[in-house]
Amino acid sequence: MTSINPYAGGFDDRGNPAPPTKTGKLAVASLTCSLILCCPLATVVGPILGLLHFAVAAGKPWIRGGGLAIAGIVLGVVFSGFWIWGGWQTVNAFRQLAQLPSDAMLALSADDLPAFREAAQGITANEADDRSVELFAAEIEDRFGTFVEASFDFTQTPPPGRSSQEFVMPYRMLFRSDSGATTEVVAMVFFRPEPLTGQPLVSQFELRGADGRVLVFPQIEEPDSTDGSSDASSVPASDGDSTEPDADLGGGEESGGS
């Protein structure tokens, strides 16, 4: 008996007329989903549909689209990898944003200057020397107590950053006095990205107590002279003449004297 090419003349391996050649819908869907970059779920579904195409098309040569399915699988895997990497970077960034202010405040409470410098790398020695950091720690202890914890507070509207690259995150900080009473403080923490890695670096603190007075550290820019009795207090970044933190509070140390 003569061997016959099963699909020569348009017949399948059973001698029945073969269906017309067509491009598999799964292959088209695979490539389409993998190219929807705005949806991470689609880039995951794309490779799955590509594999399903080969499973369905096995032994059915009239179903074309293998190239489309391969492209969908490869692109989907690549783009899904980017989404996973981006998601990990985002989670890591938020973890740092949540942890760095807490680490800085804990270091101040423990009088651990090296640990504070490590947690607040955006505050350079030129902006705040060791003496000003000690004054800042003493003022926090005197006004609020010992630091306990910090958490995001998205009910607050943060002010704009001081530059296009700087951003501000709102926090709720909890302090405990020697008597055991707790004080809740609204804190605005300024961040700027590290030039090479983009890692967020703490660059400034603004702490507002229940009395409405604002403790700013470091005071990098001249304060706005809206009136002579500003409620914003700050610890100067440079070596001050006063050894008592309260001596520089109450407003207007930069305005022209009496």
C-alpha positions in Angstrom: 0.0 0.0 0.0 1.4 3.4 -1.0 2.2 5.8 1.8 0.3 9.0 1.5 1.2 12.3 3.0 -1.7 12.8 5.4 -2.2 16.5 4.5 -1.4 16.4 0.8 -4.5 17.5 -1.0 -6.1 18.9 2.2 -6.9 15.6 4.1 -6.0 14.8 7.7 -4.5 11.5 8.9 -7.9 9.8 8.9 -8.6 10.7 5.3 -11.1 13.4 6.2 -10.9 16.8 4.6 -8.6 18.9 6.7 -9.9 22.2 8.2 -8.7 25.3 6.5 -5.5 26.7 7.7 -5.9 29.4 10.4 -4.0 31.3 13.0 -4.7 30.0 16.5 -6.6 32.4 18.7 -4.6 31.5 21.7 -1.4 32.5 20.0 -2.8 35.9 19.1 -4.2 36.3 22.6 -0.8 35.4 24.1 1.1 38.1 22.2 -1.6 40.6 22.8 -1.6 40.1 26.6 2.1 40.1 26.8 2.2 43.6 25.1 -0.3 45.1 27.6 2.5 46.5 29.7 0.2 48.6 31.9 -1.3 45.5 33.4 1.1 43.1 35.2 -1.6 40.4 35.3 -1.8 40.4 31.5 1.9 39.9 31.1 1.6 36.8 33.3 -1.4 35.5 31.4 0.4 36.0 28.0 3.0 33.1 28.4 0.3 30.8 29.8 -1.8 31.3 26.7 1.2 30.7 24.5 1.8 27.4 26.2 -1.8 26.5 25.8 -1.6 27.3 22.1 1.1 24.6 21.6 -0.9 22.1 23.7 -4.0 22.7 21.5 -2.2 22.8 18.2 -0.2 19.6 18.8 -1.1 17.2 15.9 -3.1 19.9 14.1 -0.8 21.4 11.5 -3.6 23.5 10.1 -3.5 25.7 13.3 -0.7 28.2 12.7 0.7 30.9 15.0 3.6 29.2 16.6 5.8 32.2 16.1 3.2 34.5 17.7 2.9 32.1 20.7 6.7 32.0 21.1 6.9 35.8 21.0 4.1 36.0 23.6 5.9 33.6 25.9 9.2 35.4 25.7 7.9 38.9 26.0 5.5 38.0 28.8 8.3 36.4 30.8 10.6 39.4 30.3 7.9 42.0 31.1 6.7 40.0 34.1 10.2 40.0 35.3 10.4 43.8 35.1 7.1 44.0 37.0 8.4 41.8 39.7 11.6 43.8 40.0 9.7 47.1 40.0 7.3 45.8 42.7 10.2 44.6 44.9 11.9 48.0 44.5 8.7 49.8 45.5 8.2 47.6 48.5 11.8 48.1 49.6 11.5 51.8 49.1 8.3 52.0 51.3 10.1 49.8 53.9 13.0 52.3 54.0 10.5 55.2 54.2 8.9 53.6 57.2 12.1 52.6 58.9 14.5 55.5 58.5 12.7 58.1 60.6 12.2 55.6 63.4 15.9 54.6 63.3 16.9 58.3 63.4 14.7 59.1 66.3 15.7 56.0 68.3 19.3 56.9 67.8 18.7 60.4 69.1 16.9 59.0 72.2 19.9 56.7 72.8 22.4 59.6 72.2 23.9 57.5 69.4 25.3 60.1 67.0 26.8 57.6 64.5 23.5 55.7 64.2 21.6 59.0 63.6 24.1 59.9 60.9 23.5 56.5 59.3 19.7 56.8 59.4 19.7 60.4 58.2 22.3 60.4 55.6 20.6 63.2 53.7 21.6 65.6 56.6 25.2 66.4 55.9 27.8 67.5 58.5 27.8 70.9 56.8 24.1 71.3 57.3 24.1 70.0 60.9 27.2 69.5 63.0 27.4 67.2 66.0 26.6 70.0 68.4 23.4 71.0 66.6 22.4 67.3 66.6 22.9 67.1 70.3 20.7 70.3 70.8 18.0 68.7 68.6 18.0 65.6 70.6 17.9 67.6 73.9 15.0 69.7 72.6 13.0 66.6 71.6 13.6 65.0 75.0 12.6 68.2 76.8 9.5 68.9 74.7 8.1 65.5 73.8 9.9 62.9 75.8 11.5 59.6 74.7 10.7 58.4 71.2 8.5 55.2 71.0 7.4 54.6 67.5 6.5 56.2 64.1 4.0 55.3 61.5 2.7 56.8 58.2 -0.1 59.4 58.7 -1.8 59.9 55.3 -4.5 62.0 56.9 -2.0 64.9 56.9 -1.2 66.9 53.8 2.6 67.2 53.4 4.1 70.5 52.2 6.0 70.6 48.9 9.7 69.7 48.9 12.4 72.3 48.8 13.5 71.2 45.3 12.0 69.2 42.4 13.8 66.0 43.6 12.8 66.3 47.2 9.6 64.8 48.6 7.9 64.8 52.0 6.2 62.0 53.9 3.8 62.6 56.8 4.2 60.5 60.0 2.6 60.2 63.4 5.3 59.9 66.1 4.7 58.8 69.6 6.8 59.9 72.6 6.7 58.9 76.3 7.6 61.2 79.1 9.3 60.2 82.4 5.9 60.0 84.0 4.6 57.5 81.5 2.3 59.9 79.6 2.4 59.6 75.8 2.5 62.5 73.4 1.5 62.3 69.7 3.4 64.5 67.3 2.7 65.2 63.7 6.0 64.9 61.8 6.9 65.8 58.2 10.0 64.1 57.1 11.8 65.4 54.0 13.6 62.9 51.7 15.9 63.3 48.7 17.2 60.4 46.5 20.8 59.2 46.7 22.3 60.3 43.4 23.6 56.9 42.3 21.1 54.4 43.7 18.0 56.5 44.1 17.7 55.3 47.7 15.6 57.8 49.8 17.7 59.8 52.3 16.3 61.7 55.3 17.2 65.4 54.8 15.0 67.3 57.3 12.5 66.9 60.1 9.5 69.1 61.0 7.9 68.1 64.3 4.6 69.8 65.3 3.5 69.3 68.9 0.1 69.7 70.5 0.9 73.4 71.2 1.3 74.1 67.5 5.0 75.0 67.7 7.1 73.5 65.0 10.6 72.1 65.6 12.6 72.1 62.3 15.9 70.4 61.9 18.2 71.3 60.3 17.2 74.8 59.5 18.8 75.0 56.0 16.9 77.9 54.5 16.0 81.3 56.0 12.5 81.1 57.7 9.7 83.0 56.1 9.3 86.4 57.9 5.4 86.4 58.0 5.3 88.1 61.4 7.5 88.8 64.3 6.2 86.0 66.5 6.4 82.9 64.4 5.4 79.7 66.1 8.1 77.7 64.3 11.1 76.9 66.4 14.3 75.3 65.2 17.7 74.1 66.3 20.4 76.0 64.3 22.6 73.9 62.0 25.7 75.8 62.9 27.4 76.1 66.3 25.3 78.5 68.3 26.4 80.6 71.3 23.6 79.4 73.6 24.0 76.1 75.4 20.3 75.8 76.2 18.0 74.6 73.5 15.1 76.8 74.7 17.2 79.9 74.2 16.6 79.7 70.5 12.9 79.0 70.6 9.9 81.2 70.2 10.7 82.6 66.8 12.7 85.3 65.1 16.3 84.4 66.0 17.2 85.1 62.4 15.2 88.4 62.3 16.9 91.6 63.2 17.3 91.9 66.9 15.6 94.3 69.3 
